[in-house]
Amino acid sequence: MHSTRSRKELLERVLCSLDLALTIFEYISWGTLVRLSNANTMFRLCVHRYMELQVLFYLNQFVKTEDIFKLLNLLKKSNAYIMGGIPRCIMADPCMKRLYRAHPPNTLDIVTPLVPGPSEASGKQIRRFLLSLQGYTVLYSGGPEYPHNHTMSMRYRLWNKVNHLTIVLFNY
C-alpha cells in the first residue's frame, strides 16, 4: 500500500509534464485551479502558464501575436485591466470553456484610470496603440469627461469591420 507521501510524489511526477497538466486544466473548475496553484510551487507555475496561454488565445483574435505583449505592457503601465467576456471565458466551468473556445467573445473591454499617475501610461496611449493596429477605426467617442462618484464611463468604441470585432475603452 502506498503512503500518502508517495501518492503525492507520484501525482507530482505525473503532472510534471506541462503538456499533460495543461490538458487536464481544460477539464477542471476555476476553484480547483486556484487550489492547485496554492498547493505548491510546481502547480503554481503550471497554472500560471495555463492562464498565460488562455489570455494569449483570447487576445490573439483582437491583436496580432507580436502586438499582444505591447498591449499587455501598456495595460500594466497604465494600471488598466481587461473585464467582460475574456475573463469570463477563462474562469468558466469546463463545459463552457469548450464552448467559448469554439465561439470566443467578439468584444474586448479595457478599463483605464480616469487620471493616470505620473509614471503611468494613459488611456490615450492605449487608444493610440489600438488605432495603429490594422483594421480598427473609432466607432464611438464620448461619455462624460469626468464621471461623478467614480462611476465608469465608456470613452471609445473601436470597430474592426473585417473581423467584426469591437474594443471598448472605459474610464473609471
N, C-alpha and C positions, 0 to 999 in steps of 0.2 A: 504494500500500500504506500502510495506517495505521501510525503508530508506536505503541509501547506506551503512551506518554503520551496520545495521542489516543484510544486504546481505553479507557483508564481514565477519561478525561474523559467520553467517550460513555456509558460504563456509569454513571457518577455522575449524568449528566443524566437517563438513563432511570429510574434508581431514585430520583430526586428526588421523584417523585410518591409521596407517602406511601401512598396507597391501593394503588398498584401494588406497592410494597415489601411492604406487609402481606399482600397476596395471595400474593406469591412466598414469603414466610416460612412460610406454611402448608405448603409443599411441600419445605422443606429441613430437614436434621437439626439437632439441638441443637449439635453440634460446628461446623457451618457457621455457625450464628447467632453463636456465640462468636467464630469467626474474623472474621466480618463486623464485629462490634462492635469488634474490635481494629484493623480496617483504617484507619478514620478517624472523625472526629467526626460526620460526617453519618450514616454507617452506625450508629454507636453510638446516636445519637438515635432512629433508625428502629427499631432492635432494642429499645431501652428502651421506646418507645411500644407496640411489639408485645407485650412482656412485660406492660406495664400492662393492655392490653386482654385478655390471656389471664387474668390474675388477676381482673379485674373480671367477666369472663364466668363463671368458675367460682364465685366468691364470691357472685354475684348470685342463685344458687339457694338459698343459705342465709340471706342478708341482703338487705334491700331496697337498691336502688341508693343512696338517700340516707344509709343507715347504713353502707355499706361503708367510707367514709373515716373514720368514727368508730372502727370496728373496727380498721382499719389503723393509725390513730393510737394507739389503746390498745396494740396489739401492739408498736409501735415504742417507746412509753414504758416498757413492761414488759420489753423485751428478749425478747419471746416470738416464736415463729415457727410457721409452718404446715408440717406434714410430711404424708407419706402420699400420698393419691390426687391431690390438686390439683397439687403439684409434679411428680408422675409424669406427669400428663396434659400439663403444659406442656413437659416435657422429652422426651416420647415421639417416636418416629420418625414421619415424615409419614403413613404408613398408619394408625397407631394414633391419631394426633391426630384424624383424621376420625371414627374410631370413638368416641373419648372425647367429642367434641363432640355426637354423637348420643346417647350414653349416659354422661353425666358422673357422677362419683363421688357417692354419697349420704352420705358421711361426711367431715366437716371435722375434722382433727386439729390441735389447737393445743397447743404445748408452752410452758410458762411456767417461769421460775426458781422454785425452791422458796422462796428467801428473796430478795425484791426489794431492790435498793439503796435508799438514802434518797430519791433523786429519781425512782424508777421507779414506775410503776403496778403493781398486783399482779394476780395471777391472780384474786383475789376481785373486783376491779373489772371484769375481762373477763367473769367469770361473771355478775355483776350486769347488765352491759350486755346479754349474750346472753339472759338471762332476761327482760329488759324488752322484747325483741322478741316480736312476736305469734306465739303458737303453740308456743313452746318450754317444756318442763317438765323437771324433773330426773328422769331415769330411774334413775340410779345415783349414789351418792355414797359414796366410800370410798377404800381404799388406805391404806398406812402413812402416818402423819403425817410422819415423817422417814425417807425411804428411806435405807438404808445404801449406802455405796460409790458415791454419786452415780448410782444407777440411777433410771430413770424409773418413776413410778407413776401409774396412772390415778386421778384425783381425782373427776371428774364426767363423766357422760354425759347430754347434753341431747337430748331427743327432740321432734320436731315430728310429731305424729300425723297431721296433714292431709297433709303433703308426704312423709312417711316419710323424713325427713332426721335425721341424727344429728350432733351436735357433741361431740367428746370433748376434755376438757381434761386434760393431763398436767402433772405437775411433774417437774423434774429437779434 
